[in-house]
């Protein structure tokens, strides 16, 4: 019986002898050597194993990871020259022509087991039962900064500190990986203890895969992350019915380049030194200055501390907590639960621009639906250069216009030499998605502000195109026409009252938010009247004008104020 062995590792006498002893008597081993050093494609290896190669010997890092389930690891053999780069002895599952005995020197039979476990936020009373059992059974424990080493010293274990902390001597992750592998090679029962949960900003996955690639038995064990302890310590709910339906954990060490998640409640880990920068970043991103912030240090420990601010107060104060601390930002972080009793009904499409204090119920009274282009509209777009000016009044109009343009096999180059105008910040952001940097004409995101801006710029006798909804715009075309311009509306979508719009009991609300005239019309169609106790916030002069007509009609005395920020204005 012949067995063909293909080795991608230098010929090794010990491995040769081990395989010779593992095969049945009278079996001949045919060896060949491949000097390839780059990663070996799984498809190429599988092809070789199907077409005549019985066993392949490959350095572990040359194989694509994770391994194909059809590959059978017969043994893991030590690499005398590079300890951390063992050789894998590989065959196709159930394809060997002979049965092998145990391969002498197989590291898999020598490895100890490794557990990567979360210690929790620091208080030993918050340990899971499983992690407690692992501490008791371990031969060696590798631990980091965010846990109580006094607790570990009560056990007669080998303790190795591998902490990482900004501004202090830190163990490199690569060195930690090697230490864990070395301990497993020695057959030890290894416990890697991490603060919080190993998979929440804990780099536990890196250590897990480093060991798994080398065929070490390794298991992940969850722990209580510090955000949960901080929330419990100071009664800061991370979610709350009607106030916060989403929470995001984010890395806080870089307030300039780190991505800012979209969620009702944000938790910043490892951001103690960046607190003020995050406050500024959030304000710049449209969060209200009175948004509550809770900063919690040493969560779960006797030395725990908390400070409460608003974003504006955090930006202005010199009293901030040092590391280790995390920030919880959102309405649920308010020091007084009574603040959540202010319940707002938000009728606009995009809730991210509304960050008022209190609960927010999002019940959009607008539904936008794209219309199919007719031939006349297609011809208009193909002759787009007939217009000297295009005015965009909503973000949705921007997206629908470019969808229509692309459907006509055109792109932004067709707009060369055409003047473009944007009604406000959110519309300008939509234009930036198509590579166009257009400053907003109106500081208050209003049609009136846009008209005044164009009038001041002397926009007259121009041929203007306005992408808009099917029922058109009531104010802007007429206002621009009065300046002597020729205005054409390109009707690309339909606005309607959603069929699934909920009819809430308005007695339960503190106020209502209107971001567009259409939302006002749909509100009165849906609710008929507006209870006198409700506070009203509106965005844009035209929205206020439409609302005032209803207030006069029904002789209402509601308090009406302007809503700062940017959002959709759908006429």
N, C-alpha and C positions, 0 to 999 in steps of 0.2 A: 504494500500500500504506500503510495506517495502522497505527501502533503506539501503543497507549494506555499512558502512563506515569503511575503514581500515586506521588507523592512525599510522604513523611512528614517530609522535611527541608525547610528553607527553600529557595526557588528559588535555584539557583546557576548563574551564567552559565558558569563553566568546565565544570561537569558537563553543562550543556545543550549546549555546543559539542562536548564530547567524545563525547556520545551521537549528536549530529547527524552527526559525522564517521564514526562507527562503523557507521551503517546504510547500506544501498545507496542509490544515487541515486534520486530520485523517491519516497522514503519520507517520509511525513508523520508527525511526532510530535505526538500529542495529550497534553497535560500536564494533570494535575489535582493539587490539593494538599489534604492532610488534616492538620489541626492537632493531631491526637491526640498526647499526650505519654507516656501510660502504656504498659506492656509490651503488645505486639501479640500476641494469641493466634495460634499457628501455624494453627489451624483456620480462623480468620477470614481470615488472609492467603491461605491455600490456596484458600479459597472465592472471594476476589477474583481470584486468578490464573486460576482455572478459568472464571469468569463474565465475562471480558472484559478484565481488566487483563493486559497483556503483561509489563510490567516494574514492579517496585516499588523505590523508593529509601528505605531505612530506616536510621536511626542504629543502630549495631550492638547497643546495649544495649536497644533496644526489641524485638528479636527473642528469642523463647524459645530458650534454649541447653540442650543441643546442638541444632543446626539439623536440621530434617527432611531425610532423605536425598533427598527429591524436589526440594528447593530447589537451584537452581544459582546460585552466586555469580559473576556476570558480571564484577564489578570491586569493588575497595575504594577509595573515593574520600576524599581528605583533607577534614577539617572545619577550615576556617580559624579558626573561633572556638573550637573545643574540639578540640585536637590529639589527645587520647586517646579521642575519640568519633567515629571515622571512619564514613562512610556505606557501607552495603552495597547494591550494585546486584543485585537478586534477580529471578530468573525461574524458572518451572517447568522442570525438565530436559526437553529435547527438545520444548518447546512453543512456542518463538518462531517466528513466521511467516516470519522472514527470518534469514539468517546475518549475524552481526555481525563486523566487523573488531575488532582489538585496541582497547580503549578507552584513549585517551590519558590519562595521569595515574594509571592503575591502580597502587595501592600494592603490589599483589601482585608486580608485576614489579620493584619497587624494594627490597622487603624483603630484609634479610639473613636468614640462618638462625640460630636460637637452639637451643642444647643446654643442658639443665638436668641436670647430672651430679653424681654423688657422688664426692667426693675420697677417701672412706674415713675411717678413724679418726684420721688425722694423719700417719702414716708414709708417705712417698711410695712406698716399696717395695710398699705394698698397693694402689696405683693399678691400675685395670683397664687393659688394653692400649688399649681404646677411648678412655677418658678421657685417657690420655697422648697419644694421637693428636690429640684435640680441643684439648688445651692447645697443642700445636705448631701447629695450624692456625688458632687464634683470632686475631681482631683486638683484641678487648677481653675481659677476664676480670673478672667480678664475683665476689668471694669473701667468705667470712664468717670468723668467729672460729676455727672448729674445724679449721683446717688450717695447714700450714707455709708462710707467705708467702715465706720465704727461698728455698724451692724454686721458687716462681713467678717471683721476681725474676731468676732465672738465664735467663729467656726475655725476649726483647725484645718485650714485649706491653704494651698499655695495661692497667694494673691498677687496679681500683676496689674499695675496701674497703666492704662493706655489712653489717658484722657486727652482731649483736644479742646483748647480754650483760647479765644482771641487774646493776643498780647502775652501769652505764657508759652513755656516750652510745651510742644505738642508732639504726640506720636504720629508719624505719617501713616496714612491708611494702608499703603503697600506693606509697611513693616508689620502692622497689626495682622494683616492677612497671612503673612509668613509665620508669625508667632503661633497663630491658630493651627496652621498646617503642621508646623514642627511638633506642637503638642499632640496632635492627632497621630503623627508618625511614631511618637513614643508610646502610643497605645493608651494615652490618658483619657479620662472622662472629662471633656472640656466644656466649660460654661463661659460663654461670652455675654456679659451683662451690660445692657445699655439703658441709659435713662429713658423714661417714657416707654414708647413702643418702638421696636427696632426698625419698623418700616415707615415711620413718620419722621422724616428728616434725620434718620438714624444711620443711614448707609448700611443697614443690615442686609439688604439685598446684595450689595457688592461682596460682602464677606461670604454670604451664602453661596453665590455663584462661583466665587474663587475656589471654595472647597468642593463644591459639587462637580466642577470641571475635572478635579483630581480624584473623583470617585470616593470622597470622604462622606460618611453618613452624617448628614447635618439636618437639623430641624429648627424651624422658626417658632418662637413662642410669643404671643402678643402680650403687651403690657398697657397700663393706663397712661395715656398721653397727658402731658402737663396742661393742655387746654381744658381738659375735663376737670382736672383738680382745681385749676384756677377758677373755673366757672362755679364749681361747688363751694369753694372756700368763701366766695364773696357774692353768692347768689346772683350770678350773671347768666341767665339762660342763653344758650347759643342759638336756640330756635324758640319761637313763641307764636302761638296761633294768632294770625292776623297782623303780626309785626315782622317776624323773620321766618321765612320758609326755607332759607338756604344758608349754609355756613361754609366758608372756605378757609383752609389752613394754608398759609403761605410763608415762604422763607423771607425774613425781614432784614437780612444783612446788607442788602443793597437797594436803597430806595430810589435810585436813579434808573437802573436797568432791569430790575426784577419785574416780571409781569404782574399787573394788578388784577386780581380775579374779580369777576362779577358775582356778587352774592350780597345778601342782606346783612350778614354778620361776617366780619373778617377777623381772623386770628393771625397775628404776626409772631412767628417764632424767631428767636435769635436776632431780634431787631432792637435791643435796648439802646445801642449807640446811635440808632437811626430814627429815634422816635419823632423828633421835630421834622426831619426830612420826609417821613411818611405822612405826617400831618399836612405838610405843604403839598405833597403829591396828591393826597386825597382831595384837598380843596381845589387844586388845579383840575382834578378829574370830575368835578361837579358835585362832590359831597358837601352838604350844608355845614357851615361853620359851627352850628350848635349840635352836631352829631356827637353823642356821648362816646367817651373812650375810657376803658378801664385798663390800667397797667398793673400787672400782678407779678410780684417777685417772690421766689422761693415757695411756689405753690405747694400746698400740703404739709409744709414743715412748720414747726413752732415759730420760726422767724419770718413767716409769711407777711408780706406787706401789699397794700394796694393803694393806688392813687387814682382819683377820678377827675376827668377833665371833659371839656368839649374839644373839638379839633382846634378851634381858635385859641382856647386857653392853653392847650398843649404847645402850640406854636409860640406862645408868648412867655411861658413860665420857664424859670431856671431850676425848678424842683422836679427832677425826673429820677426815676428809680434806676440804679445800675443793673448790670447783668448779674445773675440770670433772671431775665424778666420777659414777659410776653405782653403784647397789646391785644385787647379785644375792642373792636370798633363796630358800632352799630346801635340802633335804638334800644336793644335789649340791655346795653351796658349802662343805662341810666341809673343813677344812684337811687332814684325814687320810683317804685313800681307804679305810683299814681300817674307818672308822666305818660305811661302807656295808655291811659284812659282817653287821650285825645285820639279819636278814631277818624281817619280821613278816607273818603271815597275818591279814588283816582280814576278819572274817566278817559285819560289819554292812552296812547298805544304803548309808549316806552316809559316804564316806571323808573329807570335808572337815574333820571334827572330830578327825581323828587326825593328829598332826604329830610323832610320835616320831622319834628319831634312827635312821637306818638305812633299808634298803630296805623298801618296803611292797608286798605283793601283795594286791590287792583281789579276793577271791573270795566274793561275797555268798552266804550260805546261807539267805537269805530271799527269797521272791518274793511280792509283794502283788498281789492281783487283786480288782478291785471286783466286787461281786455285784449282780444286778438286784433292785430293790426288789419285795417282794411286797405284796399289798393290805393286809395287817395292818400292815406297816411304814409304808406311805403314810398309813393312818388315824392311826397313832401320831404321825407328824410333823405332820399337819394339826391334831392336838390337843396340840401340844407344850407348851402352857401348863398342861397337867395336871402337868407336872414343875416342881418348885421349884428344881432344881439339875441342871446338866449338867457332868460331869467328863470332860475330854479327857486321854487317857493317851499318845497318840502324835501326831506331826505328820500321819501318813497318815490317822488317824481324823478329824482336823480337816477335811482336804480332802474325805474321803468323806462326812462329815456334811453339809457345806455343799453338795456336789454333789446329795445326796439332798434337801436342803431346797429347793434351786432347782428340782429336777425336780418338786417338788410345788407349784410356783408361789408359793413363799414366799421371804423374804429375812431379813436379820439383824433386821429390825423385829419378827419373830415371837418373838425371844428377849428382848424387853423384860420386865423384872421377873423374869427367870430368872437365878439366880446361876450364874456360870461359873467353873470351876476348871481350871488347867493343871498338868500334872505337872512340867514343867521348861522350861528356856529355849527349846529348839528347838520345843517345842509352842506356847509363847507367841509365838514368831516366826511360826509358821504361822497363828495366830489374828489376828495383826496384818495379814496379807494380806487379811482380811475386815473390817478397820476396827475390830477389837476389841483393846483394850489390857488384857491380863490378866496380872498378875504371876504367876510360877511359885510353886506351893505348896511345892515341894521343892528344896532347894539341890543335892541330889545326883541329881536326875532319877529318883527311885525311887518305886515304889508305896508302900513303907513310909513314906517321908518325906511323901508326899501324905496318907496316912491320918492320920499324927500331926498334920499341920497342920490338917486339917479337924476332928480331935478337939479340938485346942486352941481352935479357933474356935467350938466348941459346935455343930457340925453334927450334929443328931440329929432323929429323927422327920421327916426330909425325904424327898421322893420324888425319887430321883436317877436320871438317865439316863446311861449310859456307852456311847458309840459304840465299837465294838471289832470284832475279827475273828470269823469264823464259829464257831470252836471256843471262843470266850469267853475270859475272864480267870480265872486260877486263884486269885489272891490278893485283888485289889482289891474285887470285889463282896462277898465274904464278910467282909472286914475292915470295910467301910463298913456292912454289914448288922449286924455285931456292935455297932455304935454306936446301933442302933435305927432305922436308915434303911431305906426301902423302895427296893431297887435293881433297875433293869431294864437289861439289856444290849441295845443296838441293833446287831445283827450285820450289818456293811456290806461286809466284804471277807474274802478268804480268804488265809491264809498257808501257804506250802508250800516244800519244798526244790526249788530250780530244777532242771529237767531237765538243763540244761547246766552244772551246777556241776562245776568241775574238781577232780579228786582229786590234790592235790599230794603230792610226796614230803616228808613232814613232817621227815625227817632233815635237810633243807636249811634249816630255819627255826630262828630264835632264839626266836620266841614266837608266840602266837596271841591275838587280841583278840576278846572277846565283848561285844556291846552289849545283848543281850537274852536272856531265858531260851529263847526259840524258837531263837535261833542256837545255843545250847548243845545243845539236843535234836537239831537237824538236823546238828550237827557229829558227834555220836556215831552218828547214823544213817548218816552219809556215810563216816566214818573208822573207826568202831567203838571205837577206843582213842586215848589221848593219850600220846605218848612222854614219858618222865620228864624229858628234858632241856629241854623247852619251858617258857619263862616265860609266864605267863598274865596278861593284863590284862582286868578286867571292869568294866562300868559298871552300877551299881545294886545294891542289896542283894539283890533277888530273883534277879538273874542270878547273883550269888555263891552264894546259897543253893542254886539248882538245880545249879550246877557242883560244889559241895561234895558233893552226893549222889552224883554220878558218881565223884568222887575217892575217896569212902569205898567205893563199890561195887567199884572197880577197884584200891583200895589204892595210889593214886598219891601221889607226893611232890613234885609240881610247885610252883614258887614262884608264888603268886597275889597280885597287887596291884590296887588300884583305879585305874581310868582316870578322870582328871579331865576336865571339859568337859561338853558336852551332845551328845546324839544321840537316836536312836530307842530306845524301850524297848517292845518288843513281847512281851507276855506269852505 
